[in-house]
């Protein structure tokens, strides 16, 4: 077999890798940590300050999670509780409930988070992955500016 070319059994010869496919990489993120932060906040509003010291909405990888966190911040600022019902109502008023996955997804976030005990660690993971994504973005900008 020649070099590092994968072997194509159907053609019985090495084939070239598609450079566009090989170049696709998923940026670092942890959907599970993001879900646990959001679900944990619905379970324990008292952890808001601890989480807000660690992450901001833009640290979340997915757009729905950014919208959910932003809405949680609005609820917190207005003195409203952050729970499944108030969050769903607030997102509905903003016209964003369906775009974040609907009531069912919010319920899933809450249900799949057993407790908020480790929420600080989960928030740290979300932040760390966001920092790495930003570093990759800056490195790519620098690399592209050289051409």
C-alpha positions in Angstrom: 0.0 0.0 0.0 1.3 3.4 -0.9 2.0 6.0 1.9 -1.0 6.8 4.1 -3.7 6.4 1.5 -6.6 4.2 2.7 -7.2 1.1 0.7 -10.4 0.9 -1.3 -11.5 -2.7 -1.5 -13.9 -2.1 -4.3 -11.3 -0.6 -6.6 -8.5 -2.8 -5.3 -6.2 0.2 -5.2 -5.3 3.0 -2.8 -7.6 6.1 -3.0 -6.9 9.7 -2.2 -8.5 11.3 0.9 -10.9 14.0 0.2 -9.0 17.1 1.6 -12.3 19.0 2.2 -13.7 16.2 4.4 -10.3 15.5 6.1 -10.1 19.2 6.9 -13.4 19.3 8.7 -13.0 19.3 12.5 -15.5 19.9 15.1 -14.5 22.6 17.5 -14.0 21.6 21.2 -17.2 21.6 23.2 -19.1 19.5 25.7 -22.8 19.4 25.1 -23.2 17.3 28.3 -21.5 20.0 30.4 -23.6 22.7 28.8 -26.8 20.7 29.4 -25.8 20.1 33.0 -25.1 23.8 33.6 -28.5 24.8 32.2 -30.4 21.9 34.0 -28.6 22.6 37.2 -29.6 26.3 37.2 -33.3 25.2 36.8 -32.8 22.9 39.8 -31.0 25.4 42.0 -31.3 29.2 41.3 -29.0 29.9 44.2 -26.0 28.7 42.0 -26.6 31.5 39.5 -23.8 33.8 40.8 -21.3 31.0 40.9 -22.1 30.0 37.3 -22.3 33.7 36.1 -18.8 34.2 37.4 -17.5 31.4 35.2 -19.5 31.6 31.9 -21.3 34.0 29.6 -23.9 33.2 27.0 -21.3 33.2 24.2 -19.3 30.5 25.9 -22.0 28.0 25.0 -21.3 26.1 21.8 -24.9 25.7 20.5 -27.2 28.6 19.6 -30.1 27.1 21.6 -28.0 26.9 24.7 -26.8 30.5 24.3 -30.5 31.6 24.0 -31.5 29.6 27.0 -28.7 31.0 29.1 -29.5 34.5 28.0 -33.1 34.1 28.9 -32.0 32.7 32.3 -30.0 35.8 32.8 -33.0 38.0 32.0 -35.1 36.1 34.5 -32.4 36.4 37.2 -32.0 40.1 36.6 -35.8 40.7 36.9 -35.9 38.7 40.2 -38.0 35.9 38.7 -37.3 32.3 39.5 -35.5 30.2 36.9 -37.5 27.0 36.5 -39.0 25.0 33.7 -42.3 26.9 33.7 -40.9 30.5 34.0 -38.1 29.8 31.5 -40.5 28.3 28.9 -43.0 31.1 29.3 -40.2 33.7 29.0 -38.8 32.0 25.9 -42.3 31.8 24.4 -42.8 35.6 24.9 -39.5 36.2 23.2 -40.6 33.9 20.3 -37.7 31.6 20.9 -39.2 28.5 22.6 -39.4 26.5 19.5 -35.9 27.4 18.3 -34.4 26.1 21.5 -36.1 22.7 21.3 -39.4 23.6 22.9 -40.8 22.8 26.3 -39.8 19.1 25.8 -36.1 20.0 25.5 -36.2 22.3 28.5 -37.9 19.5 30.5 -35.3 17.1 29.3 -32.5 19.4 30.5 -34.1 19.6 34.0 -34.9 15.9 34.2 -31.4 14.7 33.0 -29.6 16.7 35.6 -29.7 14.8 38.9 -28.4 17.7 41.0 -26.6 21.0 40.8 -23.8 19.8 43.1 -21.2 19.8 40.4 -22.4 22.8 38.4 -19.2 24.8 39.0 -17.1 22.1 37.5 -19.5 21.8 34.5 -19.4 25.6 34.1 -15.6 25.4 34.1 -15.6 22.8 31.3 -17.9 25.0 29.2 -15.6 28.0 29.7 -12.4 26.1 29.0 -13.8 24.7 25.8 -14.9 28.3 24.8 -11.4 29.6 25.5 -9.9 26.8 23.3 -12.3 27.6 20.5 -11.3 31.2 20.7 -7.6 30.3 20.6 -8.2 28.2 17.5 -10.1 31.0 15.9 -7.3 33.5 16.5 -4.7 31.0 15.3 -6.7 30.5 12.1 -7.0 34.2 11.5 -3.3 34.6 12.0 -2.6 31.7 9.6 -4.9 33.1 7.0 -3.4 36.6 7.3 -0.1 35.2 6.2 -1.4 34.3 2.8 
